[in-house]
Structure formats: structure tokens, C-alpha cells
């Protein structure tokens, strides 16, 4: 099976690349029964959509896998938990009408929510399934966090996930998104984050999956 691993930044997948002796410049490497290619898009939904859309216009894959870290609104999740994102929503796309927020669905501009499209014959790891929002500005203020929870009831947030789903779905490519929890969504306090733990847990899952 031809697989494309997509990440916003190199550090998020460096342990995977090192363990499997992959690099981002190669045409792909055969690992077990899979031919694996890695694409680093840059952080944020615009770089992700542009880089991935351009790449998929010139290359074909059986499955694209978005790998990254995320913050969680759900205190039932723990730092380092690795999750499978079922659906992801562009949280800021829409219009304000006073205190009311109008989504693209309300404006007849299509849906802001996009879903994964797993390939049936690809064995997914057993992971917690979550719903996500994608944002340009990660939440760090109590009022905006409360509004996001009331509006979307999300479990996690990232800066790329919905853009990844959108590009894959528009290109007709099977896609899944796997993210590890690096922090809780609250008033910004990097001392409470554990990016290293999240990256290691995320990469362990993928290494074991490919080597299994």
C-alpha cells in the first residue's frame, strides 16, 4: 500500500523518520508491505492545504495519514494520549451577527466540518476517537475557550487537521488523522505542556504499526 505521512513540522515526526531511516526528500521507502513517503507542509491550515493539494495533484496514494500534536479541551484525556480524529471543523470560518456566529452551513457556503475516510483494508491502531476543531489562533483565554466549547463541543484542537481532511477529500484520497495530546486548552502556560511526551507517544504508535 502506498502511504503518505503528512506533518506540519519536522520535529513532530523526527523519531519516526529516524527509526525507519526515512527522509523527506526521498521518493518513498518500502517498509514491510507499505511504500512510505513523508510530506512536511509547514504549520497552519493555509500551508497545509496548499502543500498537500499541490502534492496530491502530482502523486497518487492509497492512504494519507496526518500526524501531529494537539491541545485538548477534555480533561478525561491525558497528556500523551494518542487519538484518532473522526471529524474536524474550521472553527473560525463564518460571519459574526452581533453575538451570534454564522457558520458556512448557515450562510449556504458549504460545510465547515470534514471527516476522515479510512481505507477499509488498512488496519488502524486501537485509539481513542475524538472530534476536533482547526484554528488559526489556538485558544488561551477563558471566555473564548468557553465559547468554543459551547459552539462545537470539541475534544481537541489543532492548526491543520480540517485543512488536511479537506485537501484529501477534494482529491479523492483516503485519509486519517492521528494526534497526540501535548497540552490542555486553558490559559497559556507552556510549563504545563509536554510536547516531548506527545511526540514520542505519537511516533511509537506509528512505528509499531508499520513494523507490526
Residue frames as a rotation matrix with the C-alpha (Angstrom) as fourth column:
UNK 1
0.579 0.816 0.000 0.00
0.816 -0.579 0.000 0.00
0.000 0.000 -1.000 0.00
UNK 2
-0.363 -0.684 0.633 1.29
0.657 -0.670 -0.347 3.47
0.661 0.289 0.692 -0.87
UNK 3
0.473 0.486 -0.735 1.16
0.880 -0.303 0.365 5.72
-0.045 -0.820 -0.571 2.20
UNK 4
-0.118 -0.468 0.876 1.74
0.300 -0.858 -0.418 9.45
0.946 0.214 0.242 2.61
UNK 5
0.079 0.061 -0.995 2.62
0.993 -0.098 0.073 10.74
-0.093 -0.993 -0.068 6.07
UNK 6
0.088 0.059 0.994 1.77
0.390 -0.921 0.020 14.44
0.917 0.386 -0.104 6.42
UNK 7
0.174 -0.072 -0.982 3.05
0.970 -0.158 0.184 16.61
-0.168 -0.985 0.042 9.28
UNK 8
0.969 0.208 0.134 3.16
0.223 -0.968 -0.113 20.35
0.107 0.140 -0.984 9.85
UNK 9
0.535 -0.822 0.195 6.68
-0.842 -0.537 0.049 20.35
0.065 -0.191 -0.980 11.26
UNK 10
0.084 -0.623 -0.778 9.66
-0.398 0.695 -0.600 18.01
0.914 0.360 -0.189 11.10
UNK 11
-0.750 -0.457 0.478 10.09
-0.606 0.184 -0.774 17.60
0.266 -0.870 -0.415 14.91
UNK 12
0.103 0.879 0.465 6.61
-0.942 0.235 -0.238 16.06
-0.318 -0.414 0.853 15.17
UNK 13
0.957 0.282 -0.070 7.71
-0.287 0.879 -0.381 13.06
-0.046 0.385 0.922 13.09
UNK 14
0.205 -0.966 -0.154 11.51
-0.900 -0.124 -0.419 13.04
0.386 0.225 -0.895 13.54
UNK 15
-0.261 -0.325 0.909 11.52
-0.724 0.689 0.038 9.93
-0.639 -0.648 -0.415 15.78
UNK 16
0.659 0.562 0.499 9.58
-0.042 0.691 -0.722 8.04
-0.751 0.455 0.479 13.09
UNK 17
0.862 -0.374 -0.341 11.97
-0.432 -0.193 -0.881 9.17
0.264 0.907 -0.328 10.36
UNK 18
-0.063 -0.954 0.293 15.00
-0.992 0.028 -0.122 8.22
0.108 -0.299 -0.948 12.44
UNK 19
-0.065 0.083 0.994 13.66
-0.528 0.843 -0.105 4.81
-0.847 -0.532 -0.011 13.46
UNK 20
0.621 0.428 0.657 12.70
0.289 0.654 -0.699 3.85
-0.729 0.624 0.282 9.91
UNK 21
-0.450 -0.892 -0.035 15.58
0.383 -0.228 0.895 5.70
-0.807 0.390 0.445 8.19
UNK 22
0.358 0.650 0.671 13.18
0.932 -0.202 -0.302 7.84
-0.061 0.733 -0.678 6.20
UNK 23
-0.689 -0.436 -0.579 13.81
0.424 -0.891 0.166 11.31
-0.588 -0.131 0.798 4.87
UNK 24
0.205 0.884 -0.420 11.57
0.166 -0.454 -0.875 13.97
-0.965 0.110 -0.240 3.41
UNK 25
-0.060 -0.312 -0.948 13.48
-0.810 -0.541 0.229 14.19
-0.584 0.781 -0.220 0.13
UNK 26
-0.867 -0.334 0.370 13.21
-0.115 0.857 0.503 10.56
-0.485 0.393 -0.781 -0.94
UNK 27
-0.597 0.653 -0.465 10.69
-0.631 -0.024 0.776 9.21
0.496 0.757 0.426 -3.43
UNK 28
0.579 0.760 0.294 9.47
-0.784 0.420 0.457 6.83
0.224 -0.496 0.839 -0.76
UNK 29
-0.626 -0.776 0.070 10.77
-0.753 0.579 -0.312 3.80
0.202 -0.248 -0.947 1.11
UNK 30
0.169 0.638 -0.751 9.40
-0.295 0.760 0.579 0.27
0.941 0.124 0.316 1.26
UNK 31
-0.692 -0.270 0.669 8.68
-0.710 0.093 -0.698 -0.59
0.126 -0.958 -0.256 4.89
UNK 32
-0.491 0.507 0.708 7.13
-0.060 0.791 -0.608 -4.03
-0.869 -0.341 -0.358 5.28
UNK 33
-0.297 0.483 0.823 4.27
0.900 0.430 0.073 -4.11
-0.319 0.763 -0.563 2.81
UNK 34
0.751 0.607 -0.258 3.94
0.527 -0.788 -0.319 -0.32
-0.397 0.104 -0.912 2.56
UNK 35
-0.230 -0.733 0.640 5.70
0.877 -0.441 -0.189 2.23
0.421 0.518 0.745 0.37
UNK 36
0.477 0.389 -0.788 6.00
0.815 -0.532 0.231 5.28
-0.329 -0.752 -0.571 2.63
UNK 37
-0.267 -0.468 0.843 6.53
0.644 -0.737 -0.205 8.93
0.717 0.488 0.498 1.67
UNK 38
-0.047 0.179 -0.983 6.71
0.912 -0.393 -0.116 11.91
-0.407 -0.902 -0.145 4.06
UNK 39
-0.054 0.100 0.993 5.45
0.605 -0.788 0.112 15.45
0.794 0.607 -0.018 3.38
UNK 40
-0.381 -0.082 -0.921 6.21
0.824 -0.482 -0.298 18.39
-0.419 -0.872 0.252 5.71
UNK 41
0.203 0.649 0.733 3.75
0.917 -0.389 0.091 21.17
0.344 0.653 -0.674 4.92
UNK 42
-0.811 -0.300 0.503 4.51
0.077 -0.906 -0.416 23.95
0.580 -0.299 0.757 7.39
UNK 43
-0.758 0.488 -0.433 2.31
0.562 0.150 -0.813 24.98
-0.331 -0.860 -0.388 10.30
UNK 44
-0.518 0.665 -0.537 -1.25
-0.392 -0.743 -0.542 26.21
-0.760 -0.071 0.646 9.81
UNK 45
0.208 0.748 0.630 -4.20
0.280 0.571 -0.771 25.43
-0.937 0.337 -0.091 7.58
UNK 46
0.789 0.086 -0.609 -3.11
-0.488 -0.515 -0.705 27.53
-0.374 0.853 -0.364 4.58
UNK 47
-0.240 -0.925 -0.296 0.35
-0.962 0.186 0.198 25.92
-0.128 0.332 -0.934 4.19
UNK 48
-0.546 0.077 0.834 -1.21
-0.152 0.970 -0.189 22.51
-0.824 -0.229 -0.518 4.79
UNK 49
0.506 0.831 0.231 -3.93
0.134 0.189 -0.973 22.91
-0.852 0.523 -0.016 2.17
UNK 50
0.658 -0.291 -0.695 -1.55
-0.727 -0.487 -0.484 24.41
-0.197 0.823 -0.532 -0.40
UNK 51
-0.392 -0.920 0.023 1.31
-0.893 0.386 0.233 21.94
-0.223 0.070 -0.972 0.07
UNK 52
-0.503 0.244 0.829 -0.91
-0.021 0.956 -0.294 18.89
-0.864 -0.166 -0.475 0.24
UNK 53
0.614 0.786 -0.072 -3.14
-0.053 -0.051 -0.997 19.97
-0.788 0.616 0.010 -2.64
UNK 54
0.407 -0.562 -0.720 -0.14
-0.909 -0.324 -0.260 20.59
-0.087 0.761 -0.643 -4.85
UNK 55
-0.621 -0.712 0.327 1.45
-0.699 0.692 0.179 17.28
-0.354 -0.117 -0.928 -3.88
UNK 56
-0.260 0.595 0.761 -1.71
0.115 0.801 -0.587 15.23
-0.959 -0.066 -0.277 -4.44
UNK 57
0.666 0.470 -0.579 -2.19
-0.469 -0.340 -0.815 16.79
-0.580 0.814 -0.006 -7.86
UNK 58
0.221 -0.706 -0.673 1.06
-0.932 0.051 -0.360 15.15
0.288 0.707 -0.646 -8.93
UNK 59
-0.832 -0.545 -0.102 1.14
-0.464 0.785 -0.410 11.96
0.304 -0.294 -0.906 -6.84
UNK 60
0.249 0.927 -0.279 -1.27
-0.571 0.373 0.731 9.14
0.782 -0.022 0.623 -6.03
UNK 61
-0.827 -0.458 0.326 -1.60
-0.518 0.398 -0.757 7.36
0.217 -0.795 -0.567 -2.68
UNK 62
-0.378 0.685 -0.622 -3.77
0.401 0.727 0.557 4.67
0.834 -0.039 -0.550 -1.19
UNK 63
0.632 0.542 -0.554 -3.91
0.724 -0.156 0.672 6.48
0.278 -0.826 -0.491 2.15
UNK 64
-0.185 -0.629 0.755 -2.72
0.020 -0.771 -0.637 9.79
0.982 -0.103 0.156 3.62
UNK 65
0.391 0.221 -0.893 -2.06
0.848 0.290 0.443 9.99
0.357 -0.931 -0.074 7.36
UNK 66
0.294 -0.225 0.929 -1.85
-0.197 -0.965 -0.171 13.32
0.935 -0.133 -0.329 9.17
UNK 67
0.233 -0.328 -0.916 0.40
0.872 0.487 0.047 13.12
0.431 -0.809 0.399 12.23
UNK 68
-0.264 -0.355 0.897 0.75
-0.018 -0.928 -0.372 15.83
0.964 -0.114 0.238 14.84
UNK 69
-0.804 0.013 -0.594 0.21
0.593 0.089 -0.801 17.08
0.042 -0.996 -0.080 18.36
UNK 70
-0.142 0.848 0.511 -2.88
0.242 -0.471 0.848 18.82
0.960 0.245 -0.138 19.73
UNK 71
-0.907 0.024 0.420 -4.37
-0.397 -0.378 -0.836 20.55
0.139 -0.926 0.352 22.71
UNK 72
-0.551 0.740 -0.386 -7.38
0.575 0.672 0.467 19.04
0.605 0.036 -0.796 24.45
UNK 73
-0.355 0.593 0.723 -10.50
-0.641 -0.717 0.274 20.63
0.681 -0.366 0.634 25.90
UNK 74
0.634 0.684 -0.361 -11.39
-0.332 0.662 0.672 17.30
0.699 -0.306 0.647 27.51
UNK 75
-0.073 -0.693 0.717 -9.86
-0.977 -0.096 -0.193 16.63
0.202 -0.714 -0.670 30.91
UNK 76
0.762 0.280 0.584 -10.79
-0.375 0.926 0.045 12.95
-0.528 -0.253 0.811 30.54
UNK 77
0.800 -0.600 -0.013 -7.84
0.270 0.378 -0.885 12.80
0.536 0.705 0.465 28.15
UNK 78
0.721 -0.637 -0.274 -4.28
0.271 -0.105 0.957 12.82
-0.638 -0.764 0.097 29.45
UNK 79
0.426 -0.688 -0.587 -1.05
-0.840 -0.542 0.026 14.29
-0.336 0.482 -0.809 28.18
UNK 80
-0.660 -0.748 0.075 0.48
-0.631 0.605 0.486 11.80
-0.408 0.273 -0.871 25.78
UNK 81
0.025 0.738 0.675 -2.81
0.135 0.666 -0.733 10.16
-0.991 0.109 -0.082 24.80
UNK 82
-0.929 -0.302 -0.213 -2.86
-0.189 -0.105 0.976 9.32
-0.317 0.948 0.040 21.09
UNK 83
-0.109 0.994 0.010 -6.20
-0.045 0.005 -0.999 9.87
-0.993 -0.110 0.044 19.35
UNK 84
-0.725 0.060 0.686 -7.88
0.679 0.235 0.696 9.18
-0.119 0.970 -0.211 16.03
UNK 85
-0.671 0.468 -0.575 -9.74
-0.292 -0.880 -0.375 12.24
-0.681 -0.084 0.727 14.76
UNK 86
-0.325 0.653 0.684 -13.08
0.744 0.623 -0.241 11.28
-0.583 0.431 -0.688 13.21
UNK 87
0.441 0.488 0.754 -14.17
0.825 -0.552 -0.125 14.77
0.355 0.677 -0.645 12.16
UNK 88
-0.459 -0.682 -0.569 -12.65
0.781 -0.615 0.107 18.21
-0.423 -0.395 0.815 12.18
UNK 89
0.565 0.788 0.244 -14.23
0.824 -0.531 -0.195 21.67
-0.024 0.311 -0.950 11.84
UNK 90
-0.513 -0.597 0.617 -12.90
0.591 -0.767 -0.251 25.02
0.623 0.236 0.746 10.64
UNK 91
-0.154 0.506 -0.849 -13.90
0.974 -0.069 -0.218 26.82
-0.168 -0.860 -0.482 13.83
UNK 92
-0.391 -0.102 -0.915 -13.33
0.276 -0.961 -0.011 30.42
-0.878 -0.257 0.404 12.70
UNK 93
-0.977 0.034 0.211 -14.80
0.203 -0.162 0.966 30.20
0.067 0.986 0.151 9.22
UNK 94
-0.083 0.996 -0.040 -18.08
0.992 0.087 0.092 32.13
0.095 -0.032 -0.995 9.02
UNK 95
-0.407 0.040 0.913 -19.51
0.178 -0.976 0.123 35.51
0.896 0.212 0.390 10.00
UNK 96
-0.821 0.163 -0.547 -20.50
0.534 -0.122 -0.837 37.40
-0.204 -0.979 0.013 13.11
UNK 97
-0.217 0.806 0.551 -24.01
0.265 -0.494 0.828 38.80
0.940 0.326 -0.106 13.52
UNK 98
0.436 0.245 0.866 -23.82
-0.702 -0.510 0.497 40.64
0.563 -0.825 -0.051 16.82
UNK 99
-0.074 -0.413 0.908 -23.40
-0.902 0.415 0.116 37.95
-0.425 -0.811 -0.403 19.47
UNK 100
0.724 0.425 0.543 -24.38
-0.177 0.876 -0.449 35.21
-0.667 0.229 0.709 17.03
UNK 101
-0.463 -0.869 -0.177 -21.86
-0.538 0.117 0.835 33.28
-0.704 0.481 -0.522 14.94
UNK 102
0.690 0.687 -0.225 -22.96
-0.560 0.311 -0.768 32.14
-0.458 0.657 0.599 11.49
UNK 103
-0.138 -0.733 0.666 -21.19
-0.003 0.673 0.740 29.07
-0.990 0.101 -0.095 10.15
UNK 104
-0.852 -0.183 -0.491 -20.71
-0.480 -0.102 0.871 28.35
-0.210 0.978 -0.001 6.43
UNK 105
-0.765 0.640 0.071 -23.65
0.642 0.749 0.161 25.97
0.050 0.169 -0.984 6.76
UNK 106
-0.022 0.763 -0.646 -25.83
0.628 -0.492 -0.603 28.88
-0.778 -0.418 -0.468 7.96
UNK 107
-0.093 -0.136 -0.986 -24.56
-0.414 -0.896 0.162 31.03
-0.906 0.423 0.027 5.09
UNK 108
0.849 0.432 0.304 -25.15
0.017 0.554 -0.832 28.36
-0.528 0.712 0.463 2.43
UNK 109
0.438 -0.797 -0.416 -21.42
-0.895 -0.346 -0.281 28.28
0.080 0.496 -0.865 1.71
UNK 110
0.160 -0.361 -0.919 -20.94
-0.191 0.902 -0.387 24.55
0.968 0.238 0.075 2.28
UNK 111
0.913 0.207 -0.350 -19.89
0.243 0.413 0.878 22.71
0.327 -0.887 0.327 5.40
UNK 112
0.396 -0.794 0.461 -17.13
-0.830 -0.524 -0.190 23.73
0.393 -0.307 -0.867 7.81
UNK 113
0.243 -0.236 0.941 -16.85
-0.680 0.651 0.339 20.15
-0.692 -0.722 -0.002 9.06
UNK 114
0.272 -0.266 -0.925 -14.84
-0.818 0.443 -0.368 17.48
0.507 0.856 -0.098 7.28
UNK 115
0.745 0.176 0.644 -14.40
-0.546 0.715 0.437 13.82
-0.383 -0.677 0.628 8.13
UNK 116
-0.416 -0.889 0.193 -11.81
-0.651 0.439 0.620 11.11
-0.635 0.132 -0.761 7.90
UNK 117
0.650 0.524 -0.551 -12.05
-0.760 0.452 -0.466 8.50
0.005 0.722 0.692 5.17
UNK 118
-0.049 -0.742 0.668 -10.17
-0.631 0.541 0.555 5.39
-0.774 -0.395 -0.495 6.30
UNK 119
-0.245 -0.092 -0.965 -9.08
-0.861 0.477 0.173 2.76
0.445 0.874 -0.196 3.81
UNK 120
0.677 0.700 0.227 -11.02
-0.714 0.548 0.436 -0.41
0.181 -0.457 0.871 4.73
UNK 121
0.843 -0.346 -0.412 -8.07
0.286 0.937 -0.200 -2.78
0.455 0.051 0.889 4.31
UNK 122
-0.238 -0.899 0.369 -5.65
-0.102 -0.354 -0.930 -0.69
0.966 -0.259 -0.007 6.39
UNK 123
0.251 0.317 -0.915 -5.53
0.772 0.505 0.387 -1.94
0.584 -0.803 -0.117 9.99
UNK 124
0.244 -0.090 0.966 -5.90
-0.308 -0.951 -0.010 1.06
0.920 -0.295 -0.260 12.27
UNK 125
-0.808 -0.479 -0.344 -4.39
0.211 0.310 -0.927 1.01
0.550 -0.821 -0.149 15.76
UNK 126
0.186 0.879 -0.439 -6.87
0.836 0.092 0.540 0.94
0.515 -0.468 -0.718 18.64
UNK 127
-0.863 -0.494 0.105 -7.03
0.410 -0.806 -0.427 4.60
0.295 -0.325 0.898 19.62
UNK 128
-0.295 0.754 -0.587 -9.44
0.559 -0.363 -0.746 6.95
-0.775 -0.548 -0.315 21.37
UNK 129
-0.344 0.265 0.901 -11.72
0.876 -0.255 0.409 8.56
0.338 0.930 -0.144 18.78
UNK 130
-0.332 0.139 -0.933 -12.25
0.552 -0.773 -0.311 12.31
-0.765 -0.619 0.180 19.04
UNK 131
0.560 0.454 0.693 -13.83
0.808 -0.487 -0.333 15.27
0.186 0.746 -0.639 17.27
UNK 132
-0.328 -0.842 -0.429 -11.62
0.842 -0.467 0.272 18.30
-0.429 -0.272 0.861 16.63
UNK 133
0.909 0.396 -0.131 -11.62
0.278 -0.810 -0.515 21.93
-0.311 0.432 -0.847 15.61
UNK 134
-0.049 -0.909 0.413 -8.98
0.998 -0.065 -0.024 23.62
0.048 0.411 0.910 13.46
UNK 135
0.829 0.319 -0.459 -7.99
0.433 -0.886 0.166 27.18
-0.354 -0.336 -0.873 14.32
UNK 136
0.434 -0.703 0.563 -5.64
0.311 -0.470 -0.826 29.92
0.846 0.534 0.014 13.20
UNK 137
-0.248 -0.430 0.868 -5.30
-0.654 -0.587 -0.477 31.13
0.714 -0.686 -0.136 16.79
UNK 138
-0.381 0.097 -0.919 -5.02
0.474 0.875 -0.105 28.46
0.794 -0.475 -0.379 19.47
UNK 139
0.570 0.758 0.317 -7.24
0.082 -0.436 0.896 29.16
0.817 -0.485 -0.311 22.45
UNK 140
-0.432 -0.737 -0.520 -5.72
0.677 0.115 -0.727 30.67
0.595 -0.666 0.449 25.57
UNK 141
-0.841 0.278 0.464 -8.45
-0.450 -0.836 -0.315 32.88
0.300 -0.474 0.828 27.05
UNK 142
-0.860 0.465 0.212 -11.17
0.138 0.611 -0.779 31.61
-0.492 -0.641 -0.589 29.36
UNK 143
-0.040 0.912 -0.408 -14.02
-0.429 -0.385 -0.817 33.38
-0.902 0.143 0.407 27.54
UNK 144
-0.007 0.011 -1.000 -13.03
-0.999 0.050 0.007 32.22
0.050 0.999 0.011 24.05
UNK 145
-0.942 -0.298 -0.156 -12.48
-0.281 0.952 -0.126 28.69
0.186 -0.074 -0.980 25.34
UNK 146
-0.587 0.789 0.179 -15.97
0.068 0.269 -0.961 28.66
-0.807 -0.552 -0.212 26.84
UNK 147
0.164 0.654 -0.738 -17.44
-0.748 -0.406 -0.526 29.92
-0.644 0.638 0.423 23.57
UNK 148
-0.428 -0.399 -0.811 -15.63
-0.850 0.483 0.210 27.27
0.308 0.779 -0.546 21.54
UNK 149
-0.989 0.089 0.116 -16.88
0.027 0.892 -0.451 24.52
-0.144 -0.443 -0.885 23.85
UNK 150
-0.267 0.959 -0.099 -20.45
-0.109 -0.132 -0.985 25.84
-0.957 -0.252 0.140 23.71
UNK 151
0.173 0.333 -0.927 -20.38
-0.884 -0.362 -0.295 26.16
-0.434 0.871 0.232 19.92
UNK 152
0.068 -0.288 -0.955 -18.57
-0.829 0.516 -0.215 22.99
0.555 0.807 -0.204 18.87
UNK 153
0.768 0.122 0.629 -18.13
-0.554 0.620 0.556 20.72
-0.322 -0.775 0.544 21.93
UNK 154
0.498 -0.640 -0.586 -14.67
-0.466 0.372 -0.802 19.76
0.731 0.673 -0.113 20.63
UNK 155
0.948 -0.275 -0.164 -12.32
0.303 0.608 0.734 17.34
-0.102 -0.745 0.659 22.34
UNK 156
-0.004 -0.992 -0.126 -9.12
0.739 -0.088 0.668 18.63
-0.674 -0.090 0.733 20.73
UNK 157
0.922 0.203 -0.330 -7.81
-0.067 -0.757 -0.651 21.48
-0.382 0.622 -0.684 18.57
UNK 158
-0.049 -0.946 0.320 -5.02
0.763 0.171 0.623 21.82
-0.644 0.275 0.714 16.04
UNK 159
-0.020 -0.032 -0.999 -3.98
-0.330 -0.943 0.037 24.29
-0.944 0.331 0.008 13.36
UNK 160
-0.695 -0.399 -0.598 -4.07
-0.681 0.097 0.726 21.89
-0.231 0.912 -0.339 10.38
UNK 161
-0.728 0.219 0.650 -6.49
0.067 0.966 -0.250 18.98
-0.683 -0.138 -0.717 10.74
UNK 162
0.333 0.941 0.053 -9.57
0.188 -0.011 -0.982 20.20
-0.924 0.337 -0.181 8.87
UNK 163
0.353 -0.291 -0.889 -7.38
-0.836 -0.525 -0.160 21.53
-0.420 0.800 -0.429 6.04
UNK 164
-0.764 -0.631 0.134 -5.78
-0.543 0.741 0.395 18.09
-0.349 0.230 -0.909 5.72
UNK 165
-0.371 0.715 0.593 -9.19
0.386 0.699 -0.602 16.39
-0.845 0.006 -0.535 5.53
UNK 166
0.527 0.620 -0.580 -10.43
-0.212 -0.566 -0.797 18.96
-0.823 0.543 -0.167 3.04
UNK 167
-0.059 -0.641 -0.765 -7.47
-0.952 -0.195 0.236 18.56
-0.300 0.742 -0.599 0.68
UNK 168
-0.893 -0.285 0.350 -7.63
-0.220 0.952 0.214 14.77
-0.394 0.114 -0.912 0.81
UNK 169
-0.154 0.924 0.351 -11.38
0.397 0.383 -0.834 14.60
-0.905 0.011 -0.426 0.33
UNK 170
0.526 0.312 -0.791 -11.25
-0.489 -0.650 -0.582 17.03
-0.696 0.693 -0.189 -2.58
UNK 171
-0.252 -0.743 -0.620 -8.51
-0.964 0.140 0.225 14.90
-0.081 0.655 -0.751 -4.15
UNK 172
0.644 0.620 -0.448 -10.34
-0.653 0.751 0.099 11.62
0.397 0.229 0.889 -3.58
UNK 173
-0.332 -0.842 -0.426 -7.66
-0.280 0.519 -0.808 10.20
0.901 -0.149 -0.408 -1.29
UNK 174
0.594 0.439 -0.675 -8.42
0.461 0.502 0.732 8.01
0.660 -0.746 0.096 1.74
UNK 175
-0.270 -0.688 0.673 -7.28
-0.185 -0.649 -0.738 9.84
0.945 -0.323 0.048 4.87
UNK 176
0.597 0.369 -0.712 -6.93
0.669 0.260 0.696 9.55
0.442 -0.892 -0.092 8.62
UNK 177
0.160 -0.507 0.847 -5.63
-0.377 -0.825 -0.422 11.95
0.913 -0.252 -0.322 11.26
UNK 178
0.511 -0.111 -0.853 -3.73
0.708 0.617 0.343 10.81
0.488 -0.779 0.394 14.34
UNK 179
0.128 -0.420 0.898 -2.77
-0.279 -0.884 -0.374 13.27
0.952 -0.203 -0.230 17.07
UNK 180
-0.112 -0.263 -0.958 -1.17
0.844 0.485 -0.231 13.08
0.525 -0.834 0.168 20.50
UNK 181
0.828 0.543 0.141 -2.14
0.361 -0.708 0.607 15.39
0.429 -0.452 -0.782 23.36
UNK 182
-0.225 -0.970 0.089 0.59
0.633 -0.215 -0.743 17.86
0.740 -0.111 0.663 24.29
UNK 183
-0.995 -0.088 0.041 -1.40
0.034 -0.718 -0.696 20.26
0.091 -0.691 0.717 26.49
UNK 184
-0.176 0.964 -0.200 -4.77
0.923 0.091 -0.374 21.16
-0.343 -0.250 -0.905 27.91
UNK 185
-0.318 0.167 0.933 -6.60
0.545 -0.773 0.324 24.08
0.776 0.612 0.155 26.32
UNK 186
0.569 0.370 -0.735 -6.52
0.816 -0.363 0.449 26.73
-0.101 -0.855 -0.508 29.04
UNK 187
0.931 -0.325 -0.168 -4.76
-0.312 -0.945 0.102 30.00
-0.192 -0.042 -0.981 29.84
UNK 188
0.675 -0.679 -0.287 -1.41
-0.079 0.321 -0.944 29.67
0.733 0.660 0.163 28.06
UNK 189
0.571 -0.549 0.610 1.19
-0.752 -0.051 0.657 28.07
-0.330 -0.834 -0.442 30.35
UNK 190
0.454 -0.432 -0.780 3.96
-0.596 0.503 -0.626 26.23
0.662 0.749 -0.029 28.50
UNK 191
-0.537 -0.673 0.510 5.38
-0.826 0.295 -0.480 24.91
0.172 -0.679 -0.714 31.77
UNK 192
-0.083 0.605 0.792 2.40
-0.566 0.626 -0.537 22.54
-0.821 -0.492 0.290 31.91
UNK 193
0.678 0.282 -0.679 2.83
-0.734 0.313 -0.603 21.31
0.042 0.907 0.419 28.34
UNK 194
0.035 -0.706 0.708 4.63
-0.278 0.673 0.685 18.08
-0.960 -0.221 -0.172 27.49
UNK 195
0.558 0.139 -0.818 5.41
-0.813 -0.108 -0.573 18.22
-0.168 0.984 0.053 23.79
UNK 196
-0.483 -0.843 -0.237 8.20
-0.865 0.501 -0.019 15.66
0.135 0.195 -0.971 24.11
UNK 197
-0.635 0.332 0.698 5.88
-0.176 0.817 -0.549 13.07
-0.753 -0.471 -0.460 25.62
UNK 198
0.440 0.886 -0.149 3.24
-0.321 0.000 -0.947 13.68
-0.839 0.464 0.284 22.96
UNK 199
0.305 -0.396 -0.866 5.73
-0.950 -0.065 -0.305 13.40
0.065 0.916 -0.396 20.10
UNK 200
-0.743 -0.659 0.119 7.24
-0.668 0.741 -0.068 10.20
-0.043 -0.130 -0.991 21.48
UNK 201
-0.383 0.685 0.619 3.85
-0.079 0.644 -0.761 8.55
-0.920 -0.340 -0.193 22.04
UNK 202
0.572 0.598 -0.561 2.63
-0.557 -0.219 -0.801 9.57
-0.602 0.771 0.208 18.59
UNK 203
0.059 -0.652 -0.756 5.71
-0.971 0.139 -0.196 8.21
0.233 0.745 -0.625 16.85
UNK 204
-0.762 -0.293 0.578 5.72
-0.492 0.842 -0.221 4.99
-0.422 -0.452 -0.786 18.89
UNK 205
0.166 0.916 0.365 2.21
-0.200 0.394 -0.897 4.23
-0.966 0.076 0.249 17.64
UNK 206
0.747 0.155 -0.647 3.21
-0.636 -0.118 -0.762 4.69
-0.195 0.981 0.010 14.01
UNK 207
-0.323 -0.919 -0.228 6.50
-0.936 0.345 -0.067 2.81
0.140 0.192 -0.971 14.32
UNK 208
-0.643 0.132 0.755 4.74
-0.293 0.868 -0.401 -0.16
-0.708 -0.478 -0.519 15.90
UNK 209
0.461 0.887 -0.021 2.01
-0.302 0.135 -0.944 -0.01
-0.834 0.441 0.330 13.26
UNK 210
0.566 -0.294 -0.770 4.46
-0.819 -0.088 -0.568 -0.10
0.098 0.952 -0.290 10.37
UNK 211
-0.520 -0.853 -0.052 6.71
-0.826 0.517 -0.225 -2.71
0.218 -0.074 -0.973 11.93
UNK 212
-0.250 0.505 0.826 3.80
-0.613 0.578 -0.539 -4.90
-0.750 -0.641 0.165 13.04
